[in-house]
């Protein structure tokens, strides 16, 4: 879907944009509350370290199912209709996660959370793409910055809950009391067919277009590696500080908080850095910095050093994921939305691999050694960085193939 310049957005579109940004913020808050309380969930449900990777891996699998299922629901209703139902339900599921005491209850709660978060992610991004089409310029980064801000809020609340020993029923239940009404109020301002017209439908049709996979594979790998690193921090940073470095639970929450603050600050200046230095240097520098962050965390003598390492990691990784999407759009300008849709699949691949990978390695050795695996993967993005600035010749591989007989099978794509 090509984004074309339009007149100034109407007040109704501005309201819809603000509402969707708040929706991203609520999602970031909900997600951060869950992942930063993994040690408390283990204690409450008696979940062993060997079973933890299994439970964590189930969430992205079911999120993928929820994401696919939401596409059918959106066709029958609207993205706005799905999001209005799914987001309050997700907030209620967070409360449910903190109320049980048996493993089967945790399994049901996390299963529901995975299904709902997948549907939420898909419907939010559908609305975001539609709004971007109406605005005629890029506004998606702002939505993801709102998610980072929500992550900061959620991690802060989790830290305060641990400091005051509030307990999961109070922390998750109290959060849901605020989040559910907020989601219901925000949902009244989402954009619908009257504002978006056919923008969402056009985006879905373009996402279904046949485009070549081969040019996108290096970017798919970079996306997966970045999300493996992100999953490692989301699921295990707090646990590493508590179990591995002996930090108090309230201080351990600062690991994820520092990571999200760094992500937010980095994204605030990331576009300017790319404009000044180019995508390749920014990606290479970011991957190197993220690798250094993992190394600092793995060698940390105490909790403060672990927090520093994860904060450095946040500054390093913040620009990589947005630049993957940008590079995909440049690589296939004739079908940029289809490219973005395919690249986004590797978000789930990264989370599916990252959670059990670090958990299993930690069970076999220690968290210090376990973090070496995502460190090596994030460093593997450095040689892939050249694919973030495709040449003019490779910008449209289908046109190149038609102009040069046999080129589709022999040309080096995405270089």
N, C-alpha and C positions, 0 to 999 in steps of 0.2 A: 504494500500500500504506500504510494507516494504521498508525502506530506506536502501540501501546497500552502502558500501564504494566503491568509484570509484577513478579513477586517478584524478590528479589535473584538475580543470575545464579549459576549453579552453578560450582564450581571448574573443571569441564571447559570451560564457556563462557569463563571468564576465561583459561584456557590458550589456547583457540582465538583469543581476541582478541589476546593477547600475541603469538602466533605470526604472525597476519596483520599486526600492526604491524611485526614484524621483517621480514616479506616485503616490505612497503612500503619499509622502510629499505634492504634489499638492492637493491631496484629503483632507489632513488634513488642509491645508491652506484655501481651499474653504469652508469646513464645519465650521471651526472656525470663519471665517468672517460672515457667516450667523447667527450662534447661539449667537455670542456675540453682534449682532446688533438687537436682538429681541425688546428691548425698542424703538429703532428708527423705526423699522417696524411697531410697534403698533401706534406710533405717525403719521407716514406717511399715513397709511391706515385707521386710526380711529378704530383699532381693540380693542375691549373691553377685559378686563381681563376674563370675562366669556366665550368669544368665543376663546380666545387664546389656551386653552387646546384642543379644537376641531381641530384647524388648525395644532397644533403640533402633535396630535395623527394621523392625516392623513398621515404625512410624513413616519413613519415607516410601516404603513399598505401598502402604495404604494411601499415602498422600498422592502417589501416582494414580491409583485407582480412583480416588476422589476427584482428581483433576480431569481424568478422562470422562468420568460420569457427569461432571458439571457441564461438559460441552453439550451433552444430550439435553440436559435440563435447560441450558441457555437457549437452545433451539426452540424448545417448547414454550419457554417463558421469555425472560430477558436476563442479561447479566446482573442488572439492578435487582431483579426479583430474587435471584439465587443469593446474591451477596446479603440482602436484607435478612434472609433467614439463616444463612450459614454463620455469619459473624456472631450474632448473639448466642447461637447454639454452641459455638466454639468456646465462648467465655463461660458458659454453663458447664461445659465439659472440663474446663480447668478446675472449677470448684469440685466437680465429681472426682477428679483425680486425687484431691486431698482428703476425701472423706472415708475412703475404704481402709481395709486392713489386711485383706487377703490378696494373694497374687492374681487370682482370676479376676478380681475386681480391678486391679491395676491394668491387666491385659485388656479388659473391655474399655476402660477409660482411655488408655493410650491408643487403642484401635479407633475409637470414635474421634479422638483428637487428630489422628493421622488422616482419616477420611475427610474430616471437615476442613483441616488446614489446606489440603490439596484443592478442594473445591473453592475455598476462600482465595487461595493464591491465583487460581485460574480466573475466577470471576473478577477479582480486583484488577488484574492485568488486562483483561478484556476491556473493562471500562476505561483503564488508563490509555490503552491504544486508541480507543474511540475518541476520547477527549483530546489526545494529541493530534489526531486527524483533524478535529474541529478547530483546534488552536492554530494548526499550520506550522508548529515548531516543536522542538523537543521539550517535553515537560516530565518525562518518565523518571529522570534522575532525582527530581524533587520528591517524588513519591517514595523512592527507596531511601532517600535521606530521612524522610518522616519515619520510615520503619526503623532506621538506626536510632533516631531520637526516642522512639518507643522502647527500643531495646535498653537504652540508658535508663529510662524511667522504670522499666520492669526490674532490671538488675539492682537499681537503688532500693526499690521496695523490698526485694528479696533480702538484700543486705540488712535493711532495717528490721525486717521480720526475724532474721536470724539473731541480730543483736539483742532484740527484746524477747527472744525465745517465744515468738507468737504461735508457732505450730502451723502445719499446713492447712488444717481446716479453717483457721482464722485468716491466714494469709491469702489462700486461694479463694475462700468464700468471701472475704471482705473485698478482694479485688473484683470478683464477679458482680458483687452488689453495685459497684461503680461502672464496670465495663459493659454490662448488659444494657442498662438504660442508655449509656452513651452510644452504644452501637445502634440501638433502636432510633435514637434521635438523629444521629448522623445519617442513617439509612434513608430518612425522609428527603434528603437533599441530593441523593445520587442522581446522575444523569440517566435519562430514559430515552425511548425512541423519539420523543418530541425534540430533544436536544441533539441526540447523536445521529438521527436519521438511520442511514444504512451503514454507518461507519464500522460498527462491530461486526455486522454480517460480512462486509467487504474484507475486513481483517481476517475473519475465519476462512473465507474462500481463498484468500491469498496464501494463508498458512497451509492450505491443502494442496497447493500447486506442486507439481513435480519439479524438483530442483535437484541438481547433482549433490551427492553426499561428499564426494572426494575432496573438493576444495575446502569444505568445512571441517574436516577431520582434525587438523591441527588445533583449530579453535575449540572444537568439542573436547579435545584432550586438555587444553588449558582450562576450560570451564570446569571439567571434572576435578582436576588437580586443585583448583582454587576452592571448590566446595568441599573437597576432602579436608583441606586445611581448616575451612570454616567449621565443618562438623566436628573436627577434633577439638577446637576451642569451645564451641557451643556445648558439647556434651561432656567434656572431660577437664576443662581448665579448673573449675571449682573443685572437682573431685581430686585432681592432682595436688592442689594446694592443701586440701584438708588431709588426705590420706598419705600423700607423698612427702609433703613439706611440713606437715604438722601445724598448719595455720588454723586459726579460729574460723568458724563457718561464716561469721559476718565479714571478716576481712577477706576471706576467700572469694566472696562475691565480687570483690573489686577487680578480679582477673577479667571477668566478662564485661564488667562496667568499663574498665580501661580500654578493652578491645573495641567496644561499641563507640566510645567517645572518640578514639583514634579514627575509626571508620567514618564517623560523621565529619570530623575536622578535615580528614583527607579528601573526602568527596566534595567538601566545600571549595577546595582549591584545585581539585584534580583536573577539571576542564581547562583551567588556565595553564596548568603545567603541560598538558598535551598540546595546547595551542602554541606554547613557547618552544618546547623542546621536541615535540613529536611523540607519537604513540609508542614507537619502539623503545626509545630511552626510558620513558616513563614505566613501561611494563617491565623492562629488564631491571631497572632500579627497584621497582616495587617488589618483584620476585626475590631479588637479593636481600632486600630489607626484611621481607617476610621470613626468608630462611634464617636470617640472623636472629629474628624474634624467637623462632622455634629453638634455636641453639641456646639463646640466653635462658629461655624457660627450662630447657632440658638440663642445663648446668647450674640452675639456680641453687644457691646455698640456703636460701630462706624464702619466705613467702613474698617479700617485697621485690625480690629479683624475678620471681615468677610473674608477678603482676607487670613488671617492667617489660619482660619478654613478650607477653601477650599484647601489651599496648603497642610495642614496636611492630609486632605482627599485624595489628590492625592498620597501622599507617602503611605497611607494605602492600597489603592485599586489597585495600580500599579501591584502587583504580583499576585493578586487573579485570574484575568481572564486568564493570560498565564498558571497558574497552574491548572485551570479547564481543559484546553485542554490537558495538560501533564498527568493529572490524568486519563482522558478518554482514552488516548493512552495506559497507563499502565493497565487499567482495562480490555480493550479489545485489547490485542496486536495482535490478529489474524485479526482484522478489525479496526485498529486505525483511518484510514481516515473516515470510516463510522461513528465512534463515534464522531470525531471532527465535521463532517458535521451536525450531530444531535444536538450537543451542541451549534453550532453556530446559530441554529434557535432561541435559547433563548436570543440571542443578540436582535432580533427584539421584542421578547416578553417583555423584560425589557424596551426597549424604548417605546413600545406601552402602557405599564402600567405607567411608571415613569412620562412621560410628563403630561397626564391628571390628575394623582393622585395628584401631588404637586400643579398644577394649581387650581384644584377644591378645595382642602383643603385650599389653600391660599385665594380663593374667599370666602369661608365660615368662615375663621378665619383670620390668618395672616401667613406670610411666616415663621415666627419663629416656629409656631405649625406645619406648613406643612412639614418642614424639619425633623420633628420627625418621620414621616412615613418611609422615606428611611433610617433613622438612625436605626430604629428597624429592618428593613429588612437586612441591612448590618451586624448588630450584630447577626442575625440568622445564618450567615455563620459560626460562632464560633463552635456551636455543629455539623455542617456539615463537619468540617475540617477533621474528622477522615476518611472520604471517599476519601481524597486526597492521601492516601497511602494504596491502597488495598493490602490485604494479598495475598500470593502466591496461597492460596486455591481458592480465588475469582477472580484471574486474568483472568481465562478463564471459565466463567460460563457455556458455552455450553459443554465444556469437563467435567466439574464437574457434570453437569446434566446427561450426558451419562454414567459416571462412577458410579453414585449413583442413583438408581431408585427412582423416585419421588422427587429428590432433587430440580428440577426446581420450584416446587410449594411451597417448605417449607424453602429453604435455605435463609439466610439473605444476600442479595447481596451488594457488595461494601463496606463491613465493614472492 
